[in-house]
Amino acid sequence: MDKTKLPFNEMTVTTQKDIGRLIRAMRKESGITQKQAAGMCNVGVRFFSELENGKPTLEIAKVMKVLEAFGLQCVIKARG
């Protein structure tokens, strides 16, 4: 994934569905299938589908793998 093509530099995520929508949009922008994306991220297709659909009980280590594969990082900061 080419980070220079992202429509944002920073995004606030408040729900698991936000992450799913972002990953789905990036995957579709790249023109790849869920199966191809899952392979690229070294996760299963079912996991990838559940992530895109915002399932709230996914393994955080796998979510982080997907974010990394898509050129994203997770930053935690205090509100306010």
C-alpha positions as CSV (number, residue, x, y, z in Angstrom):
1,M,0.0,0.0,0.0
2,D,1.4,3.4,-1.0
3,K,1.0,5.7,2.0
4,T,1.4,8.8,-0.2
5,K,-2.1,8.0,-1.7
6,L,-3.9,8.0,1.6
7,P,-6.7,10.7,1.8
8,F,-5.6,11.5,5.3
9,N,-2.5,11.9,7.4
10,E,-4.1,11.2,10.7
11,M,-7.4,9.7,11.7
12,T,-9.2,9.3,15.0
13,V,-10.6,5.8,15.5
14,T,-13.4,5.4,18.0
15,T,-14.8,2.0,17.2
16,Q,-13.7,-1.3,15.7
17,K,-16.0,-0.5,12.7
18,D,-13.9,2.5,12.0
19,I,-10.8,0.3,11.6
20,G,-12.8,-2.1,9.4
21,R,-14.1,0.7,7.1
22,L,-10.6,2.1,6.7
23,I,-9.0,-1.3,5.9
24,R,-11.8,-2.1,3.4
25,A,-11.4,1.3,1.7
26,M,-7.6,0.8,1.4
27,R,-8.0,-2.7,0.1
28,K,-10.5,-1.7,-2.5
29,E,-8.3,1.3,-3.5
30,S,-5.5,-1.2,-4.0
31,G,-7.7,-3.3,-6.2
32,I,-7.1,-6.5,-4.3
33,T,-9.4,-9.2,-3.0
34,Q,-9.9,-10.1,0.7
35,K,-8.0,-13.4,-0.1
36,Q,-5.1,-11.5,-1.5
37,A,-5.1,-9.0,1.4
38,A,-5.3,-11.8,3.9
39,G,-2.3,-13.5,2.3
40,M,-0.3,-10.2,2.2
41,C,-1.1,-9.8,6.0
42,N,-0.4,-13.4,6.9
43,V,-3.9,-13.8,8.4
44,G,-6.9,-16.0,7.4
45,V,-9.6,-14.8,5.0
46,R,-12.2,-15.3,7.7
47,F,-10.2,-13.1,10.1
48,F,-9.8,-10.4,7.4
49,S,-13.5,-10.4,6.6
50,E,-14.4,-10.1,10.3
51,L,-12.0,-7.2,10.6
52,E,-13.5,-5.4,7.7
53,N,-16.9,-6.0,9.2
54,G,-15.9,-4.5,12.6
55,K,-16.1,-7.7,14.7
56,P,-15.3,-6.4,18.3
57,T,-13.5,-9.5,19.6
58,L,-10.6,-9.9,17.2
59,E,-7.0,-10.7,18.3
60,I,-5.2,-7.4,18.7
61,A,-1.8,-8.9,17.5
62,K,-3.4,-9.9,14.2
63,V,-5.1,-6.5,13.8
64,M,-1.7,-4.9,14.3
65,K,-0.3,-7.2,11.6
66,V,-2.9,-6.0,9.2
67,L,-2.3,-2.3,10.0
68,E,1.4,-2.8,9.5
69,A,0.9,-4.5,6.2
70,F,-1.2,-1.6,5.0
71,G,1.5,0.9,6.1
72,L,-0.4,2.1,9.1
73,Q,0.6,2.5,12.7
74,C,-1.5,2.7,15.9
75,V,-0.7,5.8,18.1
76,I,-2.3,6.0,21.6
77,K,-2.6,9.5,23.1
78,A,-4.5,11.1,25.9
79,R,-7.8,12.7,25.0
80,G,-8.1,16.4,25.2
